Amino acid sequence: MAMQLDLPDTVAEEGAELVAAIDDIVARHGAKRGELLPILQDLLAERGEISDLAMQVVADRLGAAPSEVQGVVTFYSFLGVEKRGRHVIRLCHTLSCVMAGTRDVAAALEDELGIPFGGTTPDGMFTLEWANCIGMCSTPPALLLDAEALGGVTPAHVREVIAALRAEGVHG
């Protein structure tokens, strides 16, 4: 049985909301150490970041050492401690994608979103990241839009996708 973390009275309302969110995620997956990665993935998807407090609470709920949770968070590039946007766009920069036009797609993404790779838009809607390979070498250039792989991406396609996501954000 996992020991419950006693949070000091100084933890803000945001901290209490974070703990409640983690408790909900853990309840969905079960408080087993084997569920650490799916729990962290859901936490990132729901909260946009995995803070130090979140790592501590997750460790507590699973009966794991905080260093174990931090090790997983910092090892996997799809996790991490940086705040991410609602939509994460990962552009492949392997040789086949570069030869097929990744640089033009990257320039279109940066231009359309007004941020460099590694950045997040001020409204928190988009984050741009590089990916070493997403397994779409047969249809370069390729990107991951959240968990959806897109191949044969062009600068014009980038503009259409971003416009659709922005419209969804306004209406959704």
Summary of the structure (lengths in Angstrom):
residues: 172
radius of gyration: 18.3
end to end distance: 39.8
largest distance: 56.1
contacts: 486
relative contact order: 0.11
helix: 51%
strand: 11%
